Amino acid sequence: MRPPHHTSQPANEGFVSIPITYAWQEARRRQSSSRICVEHTNAELRQWAPLRRFTGRRDTYAETHRAIELCWYLAREVRRRGHASTSRQIAELRKDAADGGDGAHLVLGAVPAPLTRPDPHEPTEMVRRAGWLSITERRDVLAHRVADFAQRWGTQDWHTGALTRVRPDVCATAHEWAQRLVPTVPDQPPTVLEKVLLDNGRPAATDALLNDPVAGIPVLHQSPGTRNANLLTYALQRLPTSSPLAAVVLNGDLCWIRTQDGTLWLAPEQEGWGIGFGYAGNGCHALARLVDVLLEDISAPAVRPDDSDAPRGLFELLRGTPSDGTTTYTRAQLLAARTG
């Protein structure tokens, strides 16, 4: 007999083992899948917080007022889209529940509050581009968070375009361009644009971050001092110059624009819509359209899929360009081909 102050575990009476059936597991899986959809859309609704916080920075308001206007628009636009997505998911679940489906097993803890403000007014393209230019030049953590979030929605308003790899050792024109590159200031955080480039380049310990002071874009020198050395950078979406086009230089898979003041530029190019020459594909059509518009306006944007076709003579000139070696077309030759 045990002392009175000792206790004993009660007998396991009244409990029976309930087997976990396949039907129960399947019902639980479906319920979890439906719940996850709602949780993900609710999370998306909260991800615009960095945009909202960025609008609160007033330390350099004169320089960043367009960035503030842009972020305020994006914050409200993302919230509107998230609200619409969540409301659509909930409506589908309620319809499923009414039809006797798996949605009948769900209990929604909350639903989005109605949006009382009108849809945000989108800023002009000039304001959007100026805002992103201000943000991508910053080095603070909040700017990085804003840019990281914005990349999920597209970077068509950034001043940079396609990632481009340059080999100065195989092209005299590329070597000339590389001579103007300068090292970045050491011991300081990267700008937003530098960080994005580093993330794409996955740099090794020997790689060096450079800067093109003319175009205002970062350049990653990969594997310097080896036979695999190359320069990773961005093409611009517009050339920031008023000097007219003087010549087009084609080498390998790169197109260079030389303006009348002697400056070299990588041809404007959008990510995912490449330019090319020496064949009859879409890339050659895109390059012909680009050269056609740059002859008239050097600051014209990179071509888009819905742009009109270039003159046939200009396309045939570029299609017949050899892919090996370097070919240079002067402004006079390009104008003659366009009108011929």
Phi, psi and omega in degrees: 000132183278150175303155185294337182277355176274147178243159178236152180288129180296153179293146180279079182252143176085002179251135178235151179281123180257116180293140178277103184278163178297320182297321179293317179298318181294319178297321179293320179297316180296320179297318179296319180298318179293320180295321181298320179302315181292319181296322180294319180291326176294321178296320179299327180294334183265353188284353181274007181303317178301325178296318180294319180293325180297326180293344180276355182279124181235013185292328179229055187301322183300327182270338188242015184295328177288325176295322178296316178298318179297313182294324178296319177296314182298320180299314181288324180292318178295319178296320179297315180294319178297320178297317180295319180295314180296316180297323179293318178298317181294320178298321178294320178295319180294321177295319178298320179295320180294332179272005179083021181272195182294337180299342179292343181270359183263145172236115181280123180285336181197158175231155181297140174290148180296145177274119183267340180276151177292165178302141182294147178273124183289130177296162178293163180301322180297317179293318180297315182292319178294324179295314180292326177298319178295320182290316184290346177271352183277162183240000185278159185297321182296320177297321177297320180293320178298314181294321180297319178292320184294331181297337177287339183257355179112147182240033183294342179264002174286156181281348178266155180239237187287146171290137185227138178250126185243137178244094182295339183282348183245002183213123181296325179294317177296323178295320177298317179295320184294337182293339182269356181288144181232152178292151174283161179292125183288164173059039173220151181297151178288153171290170177303315182293321177296320180296318179297318178297316179297321178296323179285325183276342182047066190292149172269174184295334182272350181290154183231138178267123181243179180219138173266104186290341180280310181276341180072036181232151178282157179223131178257116177274108185262137178050051181297144178082005178240171180288347178264010182299138176204170181240122179257126182207190179248144161280153177271160174273338174216145177275124182277064181211158175248000180285129185294160177295130178253325182199157173243128181245125183244129179207129181060241176248018183247148174237126179249144175247125174252125180268170186293342175275005177090001183280140176262139177224143165292137181300139177303137183206132177274147176296130178086358179224077189286165176243154182198182180203167179084009177205174187257023183274188182297325180299321178290321175299318180295318180294320178298318178295320180297312180298322180300315182282327180290334176297332180265322184216106185294338180264014179295150182287163174301149185291156179236162184302331184268008177289154181289158181292150177279162175306143185299321182296323179292320177296316181296324178298313182286326178295325181273004180287130178296144182277345178259148182079189182243132178237131180241130175246125178283168179300319180298318179295319181293318178295321179295318179293325181292324182266350183281000000 
